[in-house]
Amino acid sequence: MKRPIDLLSSSAFMMSAALVISLLTNHLGFFPSEVFDPPTRSTVTILLLAVMMTVSLSRVPTANLSPDRAVLRSLALGLLVASAIPIAGYLLLRNGAYANESVGWVFIAATPFAASVAPLSFILRGDMEHACKSTIYVYIVSLVWIPLVIYLLIGELVEMKDVVITVLEIIGVPLVLSRLFTKVKIPKEVMAVTLNLIVGFLVWLSVSPTDFSGIGWIVFAMFAAIAVCRTFVLGNAVEYVEKRAGIHWKQRVTDILVTSYKNKGIAIALCVSVLSGPYIGYAMVAITVSIVVEICWVIFMDSVLFSKRRMERELEREGSSSA
């Protein structure tokens, strides 16, 4: 039987619980919109995400951050490859009946991989050093990448000054502040619970007030198919290609995480900060569906793709082939 701390430390459990509570609050109309009006939601989201990013990035040590080929691969996988499917989804839908909802895919495309890829790499027996290096470099590049993607795809719909300010608040400032806390010891369970609670609250704060009344099962299925391609299909494709190329287990684990595990908090913060009125709700459809599918993807990675039995088999095969 799992202890309460084990459940609170589980990203999959906490995201699932947050999503269920959010949808229940949404359906029953219990969200306190008079307290959390749109400007307040935007401010609280940015503040909490900045705290979360500072804590997450502070676990990346400053030493040994010189770039290498693995970092270049992460930049390509984590930004270019990972953004291709959401961008394709937006381009396919932007001129149809679901043009407003398709804007959410732009925020997913612009978002880098989650800062928790480093601790997840450790948990799933990946390459921790590579994950740490990649996180720092990808987030530095994202200071330019995020505004560029948004400008090219929906620049006419948003105020680019707001986009730049939001990116500096949720990435630029945490990158600087995190360097001040790299030597502060934070127990893994404490950090996991803190980050999960923040992510859970952000999911509730964003999903609960979203108006899903005009969204049918066809739309949900269509958006879910795009999210499945972005996670399950793309992640397994990276696994297949890299395994055939002879890339070892630890590197493959981190590369798959880098490619398939997006930072939903940044997508939410961008959505609520640069859009207004009902357009926030429209764009949140893609982000909400992505959260649902990504929870399933994390469970699949932990229990199947990166299972202990499979890891032992792969490492044994790699050891015998190099002997």
C-alpha angles and dihedrals in degrees: 000000000000120000118236089249089057091055093046089050093052112096092197093051095044094047090047092049092046091050093049092048091046094051091045091051089047094049095046094043094235097137110123096230091167089063099036102041116168096271091048092047090051093050094045092046093052093045095049093043091050090053092047093048092048092052094045095047092045088069089065107089120229094225123087096020097136109136121251139171092279090058091051089051090051091051090053095044098038097046112018103031096034091052098049098083097045089048090049089050091053094047092050094050105032096090097042139074092290099050093125093050092047091066088077089069090062091060090047090050093049093049118096123222118288118281086229090071088096096057090038089054088055093048093046092044097251133141104294096183092052091047092052094049093045093050094056095046096043092050092049090051089046090067085075100023097060097052090043095054093045092046094050095047108030105005091130092056100052140045104252092205088063090049093053093046092049092049091051091049097049100034112012098051095042091050089058097039093046091065088064093058103042092107095045108107114230118179111240094236092050092050093045093050093045094049093044092051091050093048090046092051091047090052090050092045092052105035100040097066095040115116108230095165094109095046117099133192092264091059091045091050092048093050091043090054090055091048091049090052090049094052117018099028097040095042093050091044090056089048092051096045096045093045090052088049091056097248109157127247100259093051092046093052092054094042091053091050091047091052102041110027109079128191101251092182092064091047090052093046092050092047097051094039104048101030127064141204119350092349089077089060093047093052092044090067093075092043093049093048089048090054091052093050094042091055088057090047093053090051090049093049093049097045104031118009096042099022119151092244093052091045092053091048093049094046091048090052092048091049094051093046092053094045 
